[in-house]
Amino acid sequence: MAVWSCIVLAESGSNSLTPHAPTFLINQERALCRDSLSLSFSHCRSQALPAIRGGRPFWRPVCPRPPAVRYGANSEAGGTFTHDGVTLYYEAYGAGDPLLIVHFNGGSIADVGAQIDHFRKGYKMIAMDSRDHGKSGDSPDKLTYEKMTDDLAALLDHLKTGPVDVLGWSDGGIEALLLGIRHPAKVKKIVAMAAVPAAHRATARGQRELKVTGMMLEEPNIEAKALEAITAPTLVLASDHDTIVDQHTVEIYQHIRNSQLAIFPNATHMIPFDDPATFNGTVERFLRTPFVKRDRIGDAVKSLETLRSLAAAPGR
């Protein structure tokens, strides 16, 4: 990520470093900014901190770090392809094992920028605007989760990725689960944040959103039994103050044989945005740790026996 390194010199005949001293006037002509992006001097001044350089006081602003990349609007990383008569826009970043990330309903690539920014350091990140979303084209007929899921499968074929890990948020989580059901050979691991197997939705606005909302009100219609077809290790996520009913999250977890469950405390449906460090760290640990299916009773007994043996060891 690019860092704005901006030092604004101030002319003063005083040696005082009092932050509010009126003699510390910003000399805009002597601003030294190393970045292609511009920064307003008023903002620099409001964030400035006093410092000393060569025995003379000057202001060293605390400048913000702007996004190095405009995710969702980066032509250098973007591309298009056509599937089922719809032109679909995608972006790819980084190198390593492929990780496909799927945005929520009504969103776009831009809404998962915090996740792309984090995971691109160790993965080949792939993100696509779903049909009728973002820069992708509109479908001529009814929108369904199955169609959007098949678009994702077509994207993987287009990029020749082989099997991928999949991270989906909200309705993107539904698509991640459907990818495991409809295209299991394309999936290694699944992370589904706040997905829901049955219709349980709200409304949206705008002409394009009306079509998307219609789908949200009628779908998804994934029978819990259908989730049992998923064999890929799956992390089911939600928050304790999520908009998704707790029972729906648990139902998904209970019907996927190789699944783990994590509930974020004191968080909402928006935790990928509100607290990306916690969210991304949880996802990364799951993706990087070899999956082991736990035995609820057997593994607990083994750990208890180990604990007792350590407590009985000489010197304890």
N, C-alpha and C positions, 0 to 999 in steps of 0.2 A: 504494500500500500504506500502510495506517495505521501510524504510528510511535508506540510507547508513549513518551510524554515524561513521565518520572517523576522528580521531585526530592524526596528525603526529607531533611528538615532534621534536624540533630542538635544537642542542647543540650550545651554544654560551656563550662567556664570557662577552658579551655586554648587556646592558640594553636597547639599542636602539630598537625601533620598526619600523625603516625605512623599508618599504616593500622591497626595493631593496638592503638592507645591505648584503654584501657577507658573513657575519659571520653566517647568518641564513641558515645553510645547513641541508637538510632533512636527518634524520637518519632513513633509511628504516627499520632497525631491531627493532626500537622502535615504529613502527606504530601500533596504536591501532584501529582496524577496527571491528566493530560489525555487520557483515553481512556475509552470505554465499557467496556473490558475491565478486569478486576481483575488485580492482580499481587501475589503473596505478598511480604510484607515480608522474610521470611527469605531469599527469593531475591534481592530488591533489595539486602539487606545483604551477602549473600555476594559480590555483584558490584560493590559500591559502590567508588567512587574518591574520594579526598580532594580538596577544592577549597576556594576562598575566595570568599565572597560578602559584600560590604559590610564587609570587614575581619574577618569571622567565619568560622571553618572550618565546613564541613558536608559531608555525604556526597552525592555525585551518583552514583547507581547506574547501571551499564551494563545497561539492561534489554533483553531480547530483543525482536525484532520478530515478533509473532505473525502468522500468515497473515491477511491482510485479508479473505480469502474462503475459506469451506470448500468447495472445489471438490468437486462430487459430492453436495453437500447444501445447495445454495443455491437456495431456492425462488424468490427474486427473479429469478434468471437461468434457472431451469428450466422445463421444459414436457414434455408427453407427447403422443404420437400413437399411432395403432394401425396396424400393418401386418401382414398375413398372420395376423391374429387375435391378435397379441401387442402388449401395451402397452409402448411403448419410452420411456425417460426420456432427456432430453438437456439440455444447458446451452449458452448462447451468451454470449460476452463480446466487448467491443471493437467497433471499426468499421474498415472498410477492405475489402480483398480477402478473400474467405472462405478460411479454412484449416480443414480438417476433420482432427481428430486422433483416432486409433483406439488404444485401450488394448490391453494384452496379454491373453492368455487367463487367466481367473481373476481379472482385475483389474477396474477401474472407472475412472470419470472422475477420482476422487481420486488415482489413481496417476500421472496425467500433469499434475498441478497445476503442477509446475515449468515445463513447457512452455507451459501455458495462461497462466501468470503472465507469462512472457516475451513471447510472441507477441501477446497481446491488446493490447499497446501500439501495434502497427502493423497488425493484422489483425482481421477478425471471426472470432473463434475459435469453433468448433463442436465439441462433444464429446458422445458418446452412450454410455450403458451398453449393451453388446451384450445381445441376448436371453439369458436365463439368467444374467445378470451384474448386479451392483449393484442399482439401483432399477428396472430393467426387468423385465418379466414373463417367465415361463417358457413355452417353446414346448411344445406337447402331444406333439410327435414328436421324431425324431432331430435333433440339432443338427449343422449343417454350416457350413463357411466360406462356401459360396455363399449360404445363407439370411441369414447375418449381413451379407454384402456387399450383398445386395439390400435389407436393412434400411437400410443407409447410403444407398443410392440413393434409397429412399423418404423418408428424412429430408431429403435435399437438395431433393426435390420438395416436401415439406411446407413447408420454409422458403423455397422459391422462390429459391435462391441463384444459380442458373446454374452454370457450370463452376467448380470449386474446386481449390485445391492440397490434397493429401492427405499426411498424415504418420502412418505406422503403426509401432508398436513391437512386435517379435516377431510373434505371431499377428496383431496389428493391421497389421503389414507385409504379411502374406499377404492380408489383406482389401484393403489399398491396391492391391496388384498385381491382385487379382481385379476391383477396381473399374475398373482400366484395361483389363482384358480384357472384362468383361461390360457395362460402361457407359462406354465411352471418351469419349462426348460430355460427360460430367459432370466430366471430369478435365482440369486444365491441367498440373500437375506432380505427380510422385509422389516421396515419400521413404519408403523401406522400410528400417527398422532391424532387422537380424537376423531376416529372414524366411527361410523354408525351403520349397522346392517339394515335398518329399516327406516322408512321415511319419517323424519322428525325435524322439520325445517322452519325457517322464517322467510320473510319477504325481502325483496331488493327493489331497485328503481332503475328507470331507463329502459329504452326500447330493446337494446341487446340483452340487458339483464333480465327482462321479462321472460325470455326464452330459457335462460339459465335457471331462473327461479321456478319456472314450471317443472323443470326436471327435479329440482330440490324438493318440491312439494309432493311429487309422485314417486320419487325414487330415493335411495336405492331399494331394491327388493331382493336382497341377498338372503336366502334362507340360511339360518344358522348351520344347518346340516351341510350346506355347500362349502362352508369354511373348512370343513374336515378334509377337503381335497388339497388344502395347502400343506405342502411338506417342507417348504423352506423355513429355516429358523426365523421366527417373527417376534419382534418386540412391539407389544401393544402399549401405547402411551395415552395418558389423559391427565387432566389436572383436577385437584380436589374441588375447585370452583368452576369446572368446565360447563359449557352449555350442553354438552352431551350427557345424557343420563348415565349415572354410574353403572347401572345394571347392563346397559348396552356394551360398555367397555369390557366389563367382566365376561359377558356372554361371548364376545369375540375371542377373548383370551381362552376361555374354557373349551372352545370348539376348534382351536388350532393345536394340533398335537405337539408341535415343537415351538412352544411360545413362552415368552416371559412377559411379566406385567410390571409396569412402573407408573405410579401416580405422583405427580409433582405436588408438593405441599404448598399451600397458600399461593396458588397460581390459577390462572384462567385459561381459556381456550387460546389466548394469544401469547402463551409463554415462548414460542419460538421468536417472537418479536420483543416481548417484554424482558426476557432473561435468556438471551441466546447462549451465554456461557454455560449455564446449567443445562439447557436443552441440548446443545451441541455436544457437551461433554458426555451426557448420558447416551446419546446416539453413538458417539465414537467408541465408547467403551464396549458397547454391544457389537459393533461392526468389527472391531479389532480383536475381540476375545473369542477363541474357539467355542462354539456352542456345545454345552453339556446339558443334557436333559436330566433334571433333578428328580430324585425320588423323595417325595414329601416326608415319608417316615424313615426310610432306610438311610438317607443322607444325614438326617438330623441325628439319628442314633449313632452313626459313625463319628460325627463331630463331637457328640457328647462323650463317647468312649475315649476319643483323643484328648478331650479336655480333662477327663478324670485321670487318665494315665499321666498327663503332664503334671497335674496337681499332686500325684502320688510319687513322682520322681524324687530321688534323693536330692537334698539341697533346696527343695521348694518349701 
